[in-house]
Every structure is written in structure tokens, then in C-alpha cells.
Amino acid sequence: RDMMCFISFPTLVYQTSYPRTPRIRKRWLAKRFGEMFVCLILMSVIVEQFVVPTLQNNALPVLSFDVIRIFVAIMKLALPNVYLWLFMFYALFHLWL
């Protein structure tokens, strides 16, 4: 079983046993859930405020193959995309796993 888990997730640091506390730290758990909630809210704000309007405004240049406007649209999406990836990795690997 341990070998199958390691083969399934080879990039993660794998141990057969992790240090455990005898009780659940409710305050720590609530803090992680709060951070996850804030992270998801920030991701939705970025999508609604930056990504969706850019995609809606640039649907016509994409259909007409206007290369310059497509390039400008990609550049406008670059920074929000970086923040979305950072928030996603933080939420997934730090808060969830």
C-alpha cells in the first residue's frame, strides 16, 4: 500500500507515518478554513474583475484573427493568471494537503 501511494504521488514528500497530536486543534483548523475561504474569494474577484471582462471584450478580435489585439489580450491576462495560479497552489498544497 505504501509503495502504491508513493508511485501515485512521487513528487510529494512521502513518509509512512506523520507526527500526530492527540487532539484536533480547532483554532488552527478554523484558521486554515478561513485562509481557504479568503483565497477562494480573492480568486473569484480576480476572475470577475479582470479575466471575464478581458475575455468578453476580446471575443471579436479572436474570431477575426486580429493578431495584435489577441496579443494585447494575452498580455492583459498574464498578470491575473499568475495570481490565480499562485492562489491555487497556495490553497491546494498549503491549505488543503
N, C-alpha and C positions, 0 to 999 in steps of 0.2 A: 504494500500500500504506500509506504514512504517513497519507494522508487518511482511509482506512478505519479505521485504528486510532484516530485522533482522533475520528471520528464515533461509533465504538463506545464509547469511554470519554471523553466530553467533560469530565467533572469532574476527571479526573486531570491533573496537570501533565505535559504531553507534550513530549518532546524527541526529535529524530531520532537523537541519539547520547548515550549516557551515559558518564561517565568510568569507565574500567575499570582494574583493576590487572592486571599481567602474570601474577599467580598467584592462587590461591584461598587466602584467609586462613582456614585450618582452625579456628583458635581462635575467630575471630569467628563463623564458621558454626556451630560447636558451641554457642556461647553463645546464638545465636538459636534453635537447635533446643531447647536446654534451657529457654529462656523460653517457647517454644511448648508444650512438654510441661507445664510448670508452669501455664501459662494454661489448658490443656485440663483438667488435674487440678482446678484451682480451680473451673472451670465445672461439672465433673461433681459436685464436692462441693456446690456451691450447689444444683444441681438435685436431688440426692438428699436433702439435709438440709432444704431449705426448700420447694422447689416441689412435689415429688411428695407429701409429707405434706399440704400445704395443699390440693392438688387432690383427694387421696383423702378427706380429712375433709369436704370441701365438695361432694361429688358429690350428696348427697341434697338440700341446700338449693337447688342449681341446678335439679334435677329438679322440686322442689316450688315453684319460683319465689318463694322467700323472699328478698325484695329486700334486707333489712337484712343478712342473713348473706352474701349474694352480694357486697354492697358491702364488708363486712369482709374477705372472702376476697380480693377485688381489692386492697384496701389492704395485706393481708399479702403479696401477691405483688409489690407495686410495687417495694420496695427490692431484693429478689433479681433482679427483672427488669432494673433499672437496672445492677446489677453484671454481669449476664450480657451485656447489650448493650455495656458498656464493655470487658469482656474480649474479646468477639467482635470489636469494632472494632480493638482493640489487636493481637489475633492476626492478623486479616486484613490490615489496612493497614500495620502496622508490621513485623510479623514475616514475613508471607508475601510481600507485594508488594515 
